[in-house]
Amino acid sequence: MTIRRILIANRGEIAVRIIRTARALGIETVLAVSEADRGSLGARMADRALCIGPARPSDSYLRVETIVQAALGSGCDAIHPGYGFLSERAALAQMCEDEGLIFIGPTAAQIEAVGDKLRARAEAIAADVPVVPGGPVESTADAQALAGEIGAPLLVKAVGGGGGRGMKRVERLEDLPAILAMASAEAGAAFGDARVYLERYVARGRHVEVQLLGDGQGHVIHLGERDCSVQRRYQKLIEETPAPHLPADMRAAMHAAALRFAARLSYRGAGTVEFLYDIAHNQFYFLEMNARIQVEHPVTEMVTGIDLVAEQIAIANGKGLRRAQEDVRIDGAAIEVRINAEDPARDFMPAPGTVSAVRWPAGQGIRVDSHIVDGASIPPFYDSMIAKIIAHGPDRAAALARLRRALGETRIEGVSTNLAFQADNLADPDFAEGGVDTGFLAGRATLASAD
């Protein structure tokens, strides 16, 4: 089957992003929209917008059968899930397979293999990829025994989790039973899966991930790595490539480990293997694999010149990998900041509303991925990210200088945003030096409160 029309099962900037690539490829798009998104930029750009339900995601974007029926009813050949929502839901991939639709992503079996953190951990071990010391626990007694081996501090993590939900840090082993119960309850409520596991806590770590493309037949290439260490409550805020000051042997070893992991699964499509780099011990550990396009994919596109969404579509169309590893070139450096509609002065509370006016930056090496225009509505039902501003340069210093200028040129009126907060992050001397760890933002907050 050749893809002629795609249903996009997502919203916001990623919907706009997919529409633009599909249009360039001569592929028609149908955008599934909730009632709250009927007037969105994506709805206006798509060849057709199809309302799939009320504003709340549980009544629209998260309904597998509704999405599939919308695709079938509108004559689509394929579904692109974007990121978030149903992008890593094996049920959607499976229903597409059952109904003869092309799922632009991995197989249902591959999503299941990496979606369960314990199974993914087992697959990593089988692929000779290092994992953080730890393991699953079925009872408080199991947890206490394993914690005695690992030592404090440690992390309790949800098997089906992500984005920091169901993740708790344990500083003292005597606090483990209470924290274990809390994490399990949170995981059950958030993911419908109360299982948890323990991992050693790495005091100074960097979050480094490797971008992959696989043809589903065991052939996999990487497109370099991204450093995503600037995080707030386990949510990424700034991403860049290449990872600054990463030892060359560690960089090469991460690339090779990611390829081994994906090849073992005969992975299909775009995916990312995430690692934690332990700075003190010069060691890295497997964290998870994201079986989808990532929010931060533009930085990789900027340095490689490869349209990752176009590659997703080509692979789903049965064209396989269109380039070999030796054809991938990394040109310069790129940095991305996420702009969120939230109020830093009120503990980063989401700030929905109407954008009365917006001015995005432009210029050499600057890219803006957004669905926000003058008069755009930001509903209270979805993630608060409204844009990504990306800068590319011949080296990191040039990319950072361009990004700083770009943020200075940006104006967003009518809603509170983290624009000034992000500008402050870019101005920080430690960030300018490069190679900050995941405690960077917490350290800045501590210094600010001390002042």
CORURSUL-V220183 format. One record per pair of residues at least 12 apart in sequence whose C-alpha atoms are under 8 Angstrom apart, sorted by sequence separation. I is the first residue (numbers start at 0). J is the second residue. If there is no record, write none. Layout:
# CORURSUL-V220183
{{I | J} {I | J}}
This chain:
# CORURSUL-V220183
{{30 | 42} {92 | 104} {133 | 145} {154 | 166} {155 | 167} {183 | 195} {209 | 221} {210 | 222} {226 | 238} {227 | 239} {273 | 285} {274 | 286} {390 | 402} {406 | 418} {37 | 50} {92 | 105} {93 | 106} {154 | 167} {155 | 168} {182 | 195} {209 | 222} {210 | 223} {225 | 238} {226 | 239} {272 | 285} {273 | 286} {274 | 287} {389 | 402} {51 | 65} {92 | 106} {93 | 107} {154 | 168} {155 | 169} {209 | 223} {210 | 224} {225 | 239} {226 | 240} {272 | 286} {273 | 287} {357 | 371} {371 | 385} {388 | 402} {30 | 45} {51 | 66} {92 | 107} {153 | 168} {154 | 169} {167 | 182} {209 | 224} {210 | 225} {225 | 240} {226 | 241} {257 | 272} {272 | 287} {273 | 288} {292 | 307} {357 | 372} {370 | 385} {371 | 386} {407 | 422} {14 | 30} {29 | 45} {30 | 46} {32 | 48} {34 | 50} {91 | 107} {133 | 149} {152 | 168} {153 | 169} {166 | 182} {179 | 195} {208 | 224} {209 | 225} {224 | 240} {225 | 241} {226 | 242} {272 | 288} {273 | 289} {292 | 308} {356 | 372} {357 | 373} {369 | 385} {370 | 386} {406 | 422} {28 | 45} {29 | 46} {30 | 47} {31 | 48} {32 | 49} {33 | 50} {34 | 51} {78 | 95} {89 | 106} {90 | 107} {117 | 134} {132 | 149} {152 | 169} {153 | 170} {165 | 182} {207 | 224} {208 | 225} {223 | 240} {224 | 241} {225 | 242} {226 | 243} {271 | 288} {272 | 289} {354 | 371} {356 | 373} {369 | 386} {388 | 405} {27 | 45} {28 | 46} {29 | 47} {30 | 48} {31 | 49} {32 | 50} {33 | 51} {34 | 52} {35 | 53} {36 | 54} {51 | 69} {89 | 107} {117 | 135} {151 | 169} {152 | 170} {165 | 183} {207 | 225} {208 | 226} {223 | 241} {224 | 242} {270 | 288} {271 | 289} {354 | 372} {355 | 373} {356 | 374} {368 | 386} {369 | 387} {388 | 406} {27 | 46} {28 | 47} {29 | 48} {30 | 49} {31 | 50} {32 | 51} {33 | 52} {34 | 53} {35 | 54} {88 | 107} {89 | 108} {151 | 170} {152 | 171} {207 | 226} {208 | 227} {270 | 289} {271 | 290} {354 | 373} {355 | 374} {367 | 386} {368 | 387} {403 | 422} {29 | 49} {31 | 51} {32 | 52} {33 | 53} {34 | 54} {49 | 69} {151 | 171} {152 | 172} {165 | 185} {206 | 226} {207 | 227} {270 | 290} {271 | 291} {354 | 374} {355 | 375} {367 | 387} {368 | 388} {5 | 26} {7 | 28} {9 | 30} {10 | 31} {33 | 54} {89 | 110} {151 | 172} {164 | 185} {165 | 186} {205 | 226} {206 | 227} {207 | 228} {253 | 274} {269 | 290} {270 | 291} {271 | 292} {353 | 374} {354 | 375} {367 | 388} {3 | 25} {4 | 26} {5 | 27} {6 | 28} {7 | 29} {8 | 30} {9 | 31} {10 | 32} {33 | 55} {63 | 85} {78 | 100} {88 | 110} {89 | 111} {150 | 172} {164 | 186} {205 | 227} {206 | 228} {269 | 291} {270 | 292} {271 | 293} {353 | 375} {354 | 376} {366 | 388} {367 | 389} {403 | 425} {3 | 26} {4 | 27} {5 | 28} {6 | 29} {7 | 30} {8 | 31} {9 | 32} {18 | 41} {33 | 56} {61 | 84} {77 | 100} {78 | 101} {79 | 102} {80 | 103} {87 | 110} {155 | 178} {205 | 228} {268 | 291} {269 | 292} {270 | 293} {353 | 376} {354 | 377} {365 | 388} {366 | 389} {403 | 426} {2 | 26} {3 | 27} {4 | 28} {5 | 29} {6 | 30} {7 | 31} {8 | 32} {60 | 84} {61 | 85} {67 | 91} {76 | 100} {77 | 101} {78 | 102} {79 | 103} {155 | 179} {165 | 189} {303 | 327} {352 | 376} {353 | 377} {365 | 389} {366 | 390} {4 | 29} {6 | 31} {15 | 40} {60 | 85} {75 | 100} {76 | 101} {77 | 102} {78 | 103} {79 | 104} {147 | 172} {157 | 182} {164 | 189} {303 | 328} {351 | 376} {352 | 377} {365 | 390} {10 | 36} {15 | 41} {18 | 44} {33 | 59} {77 | 103} {146 | 172} {156 | 182} {157 | 183} {160 | 186} {224 | 250} {302 | 328} {303 | 329} {351 | 377} {352 | 378} {364 | 390} {365 | 391} {399 | 425} {14 | 41} {18 | 45} {32 | 59} {33 | 60} {63 | 90} {67 | 94} {87 | 114} {155 | 182} {159 | 186} {302 | 329} {303 | 330} {351 | 378} {352 | 379} {364 | 391} {11 | 39} {32 | 60} {56 | 84} {63 | 91} {67 | 95} {302 | 330} {351 | 379} {364 | 392} {12 | 41} {15 | 44} {31 | 60} {143 | 172} {157 | 186} {302 | 331} {350 | 379} {11 | 41} {160 | 190} {224 | 254} {253 | 283} {302 | 332} {349 | 379} {10 | 41} {159 | 190} {223 | 254} {302 | 333} {143 | 175} {168 | 200} {249 | 281} {301 | 333} {351 | 383} {399 | 431} {142 | 175} {143 | 176} {159 | 192} {221 | 254} {249 | 282} {350 | 383} {158 | 192} {249 | 283} {299 | 333} {349 | 383} {364 | 398} {31 | 66} {157 | 192} {158 | 193} {159 | 194} {207 | 242} {298 | 333} {396 | 431} {157 | 193} {158 | 194} {298 | 334} {365 | 401} {139 | 176} {157 | 194} {158 | 195} {221 | 258} {298 | 335} {364 | 401} {365 | 402} {31 | 69} {157 | 195} {158 | 196} {220 | 258} {269 | 307} {297 | 335} {156 | 195} {157 | 196} {219 | 258} {139 | 179} {155 | 195} {156 | 196} {295 | 335} {365 | 405} {116 | 157} {117 | 158} {155 | 196} {156 | 197} {269 | 310} {116 | 158} {155 | 197} {156 | 198} {219 | 261} {268 | 310} {269 | 311} {341 | 383} {115 | 158} {116 | 159} {154 | 197} {155 | 198} {219 | 262} {268 | 311} {340 | 383} {29 | 73} {115 | 159} {116 | 160} {153 | 197} {154 | 198} {209 | 253} {217 | 261} {218 | 262} {339 | 383} {340 | 384} {361 | 405} {114 | 159} {153 | 198} {154 | 199} {209 | 254} {217 | 262} {339 | 384} {340 | 385} {360 | 405} {29 | 75} {153 | 199} {154 | 200} {211 | 257} {217 | 263} {268 | 314} {338 | 384} {339 | 385} {360 | 406} {152 | 199} {153 | 200} {211 | 258} {217 | 264} {218 | 265} {219 | 266} {267 | 314} {268 | 315} {337 | 384} {338 | 385} {339 | 386} {151 | 199} {152 | 200} {209 | 257} {213 | 261} {217 | 265} {337 | 385} {338 | 386} {360 | 408} {149 | 198} {150 | 199} {151 | 200} {213 | 262} {216 | 265} {217 | 266} {337 | 386} {338 | 387} {359 | 408} {360 | 409} {149 | 199} {215 | 265} {216 | 266} {337 | 387} {338 | 388} {358 | 408} {359 | 409} {9 | 60} {146 | 197} {214 | 265} {215 | 266} {216 | 267} {336 | 387} {337 | 388} {358 | 409} {359 | 410} {8 | 60} {145 | 197} {213 | 265} {214 | 266} {215 | 267} {335 | 387} {336 | 388} {357 | 409} {358 | 410} {213 | 266} {214 | 267} {215 | 268} {335 | 388} {336 | 389} {357 | 410} {358 | 411} {213 | 267} {214 | 268} {335 | 389} {356 | 410} {357 | 411} {142 | 197} {212 | 267} {213 | 268} {334 | 389} {335 | 390} {356 | 411} {357 | 412} {212 | 268} {213 | 269} {333 | 389} {334 | 390} {355 | 411} {356 | 412} {137 | 194} {212 | 269} {238 | 295} {333 | 390} {334 | 391} {354 | 411} {355 | 412} {356 | 413} {8 | 66} {137 | 195} {211 | 269} {212 | 270} {240 | 298} {333 | 391} {354 | 412} {355 | 413} {136 | 195} {210 | 269} {211 | 270} {239 | 298} {240 | 299} {332 | 391} {333 | 392} {354 | 413} {135 | 195} {136 | 196} {210 | 270} {211 | 271} {238 | 298} {331 | 391} {332 | 392} {353 | 413} {354 | 414} {135 | 196} {136 | 197} {210 | 271} {211 | 272} {331 | 392} {332 | 393} {334 | 395} {352 | 413} {353 | 414} {134 | 196} {135 | 197} {209 | 271} {210 | 272} {240 | 302} {331 | 393} {332 | 394} {333 | 395} {352 | 414} {6 | 69} {133 | 196} {134 | 197} {208 | 271} {209 | 272} {330 | 393} {331 | 394} {332 | 395} {351 | 414} {6 | 70} {17 | 81} {133 | 197} {134 | 198} {208 | 272} {209 | 273} {331 | 395} {334 | 398} {350 | 414} {5 | 70} {133 | 198} {208 | 273} {333 | 398} {334 | 399} {350 | 415} {132 | 198} {133 | 199} {207 | 273} {208 | 274} {332 | 398} {350 | 416} {14 | 81} {131 | 198} {132 | 199} {206 | 273} {207 | 274} {13 | 81} {131 | 199} {206 | 274} {207 | 275} {334 | 402} {6 | 75} {13 | 82} {163 | 232} {206 | 275} {207 | 276} {4 | 74} {5 | 75} {6 | 76} {8 | 78} {163 | 233} {205 | 275} {206 | 276} {4 | 75} {5 | 76} {6 | 77} {7 | 78} {8 | 79} {9 | 80} {162 | 233} {163 | 234} {204 | 275} {205 | 276} {3 | 75} {4 | 76} {5 | 77} {6 | 78} {7 | 79} {8 | 80} {9 | 81} {162 | 234} {204 | 276} {205 | 277} {3 | 76} {4 | 77} {5 | 78} {6 | 79} {7 | 80} {8 | 81} {9 | 82} {204 | 277} {205 | 278} {225 | 298} {342 | 415} {343 | 416} {2 | 76} {5 | 79} {7 | 81} {203 | 277} {204 | 278} {225 | 299} {340 | 414} {341 | 415} {342 | 416} {343 | 417} {1 | 76} {2 | 77} {9 | 84} {202 | 277} {203 | 278} {224 | 299} {340 | 415} {341 | 416} {342 | 417} {0 | 76} {201 | 277} {203 | 279} {223 | 299} {340 | 416} {341 | 417} {8 | 85} {222 | 299} {339 | 416} {340 | 417} {343 | 420} {338 | 416} {339 | 417} {117 | 196} {338 | 417} {339 | 418} {338 | 418} {222 | 303} {338 | 421} {336 | 421} {210 | 299} {302 | 391} {301 | 391} {241 | 332} {298 | 389} {240 | 332} {241 | 333} {297 | 389} {239 | 332} {240 | 333} {298 | 391} {239 | 333} {240 | 334} {239 | 334} {238 | 334} {239 | 335} {237 | 334} {238 | 335} {212 | 310} {237 | 335} {238 | 336} {2 | 101} {237 | 336} {214 | 314} {236 | 336} {237 | 337} {213 | 314} {236 | 337} {218 | 320} {220 | 323} {221 | 324} {215 | 319} {220 | 324} {214 | 319} {222 | 327} {213 | 319} {214 | 320} {223 | 329} {213 | 320} {222 | 329} {212 | 320} {105 | 215} {128 | 256} {127 | 256} {128 | 257} {126 | 256} {128 | 259} {127 | 259} {128 | 260} {126 | 259} {126 | 260} {123 | 260} {126 | 263} {122 | 260} {122 | 263} {130 | 283} {131 | 284} {129 | 283} {130 | 284} {131 | 285} {109 | 264} {129 | 284} {130 | 285} {131 | 286} {128 | 284} {129 | 285} {130 | 286} {109 | 266} {128 | 285} {105 | 266} {106 | 267} {105 | 267} {123 | 285} {104 | 267} {105 | 268} {104 | 268} {105 | 269} {103 | 268} {104 | 269} {120 | 285} {120 | 286} {120 | 287} {119 | 287} {119 | 288} {116 | 287} {113 | 287} {114 | 288} {113 | 288} {114 | 289} {113 | 289} {113 | 290} {110 | 290} {109 | 290} {105 | 290} {104 | 290} {105 | 291} {104 | 291} {244 | 433} {245 | 434} {243 | 433} {244 | 434} {243 | 434} {242 | 434} {87 | 289} {87 | 290} {86 | 290} {87 | 291} {86 | 291} {229 | 435} {104 | 311} {228 | 435} {229 | 436} {230 | 437} {103 | 311} {228 | 436} {229 | 437} {230 | 438} {82 | 291} {103 | 312} {228 | 437} {229 | 438} {230 | 439} {231 | 440} {81 | 291} {82 | 292} {229 | 439} {230 | 440} {231 | 441} {81 | 292} {82 | 293} {104 | 315} {228 | 439} {229 | 440} {82 | 294} {103 | 315} {102 | 315} {101 | 315} {205 | 434} {205 | 435} {206 | 436} {205 | 436} {206 | 437} {204 | 436} {205 | 437} {203 | 436} {204 | 437} {203 | 437} {203 | 438} {13 | 294} {24 | 309} {20 | 308} {21 | 309} {20 | 309} {17 | 308} {2 | 316} {1 | 316} {0 | 316} {56 | 380} {55 | 380} {56 | 381} {54 | 380} {41 | 370} {40 | 370} {39 | 370} {40 | 371} {40 | 372} {40 | 375} {39 | 375} {39 | 376} {35 | 378} {16 | 368} {15 | 369} {13 | 368} {15 | 370} {12 | 368} {13 | 369} {12 | 369} {11 | 369} {12 | 370} {11 | 370} {12 | 385} {11 | 385} {12 | 386}}
